Amino acid sequence: MAKYLLIYHGGGGGENMSPEEGAKVMQQWTDWFASLGEGVADGGNPISRAWTVTADGTTEDAGANPATGYSVLSAESMDAALVMAKGCPHLAAGGSIELCETFEIG
C-alpha cells in the first residue's frame, strides 16, 4: 500500500472556539479517523508556526497558503486516498487539503 500525505491549509479558527465547540470538532476528527481504520498511518498534528527556508536565508513568512496541519494515510491508490480525504472534517471547517502520494526510495 502506498502512503499519502494530506497537508491541510486554512480551516476554522480553533483558537476562537468555546470548549464545547472544540470538543465537538475533536469528536468529528476522532470519528473520521475511526472510520478509516488501518488507513491512518499517522494521524498527524496541527501546525502553529512556519518559516520559509531557502538557500538565500530564512524568513518567518510561511507564504500565501501556509500549511495548518498534516496526516498520513495508507491506501491502494490515489483515487482511494482521495475518497478517504473527502470525508475529512477539515473541509467542513472551510479548509482545503493538498493530497500527495509519497514513495519509498531504495
Buried (B, 14 or more C-beta within 10 A) or exposed (E): EBBBBBBBBBBBEEEEBEEEEEEEBEEBBEEBBEEBEEBBBEBBEEBEEEEEEEEEEEEEEBEEEBBBBBBBBBBEEEEBBEEBBEEBBBBEBEBEBEBBEEEEEE
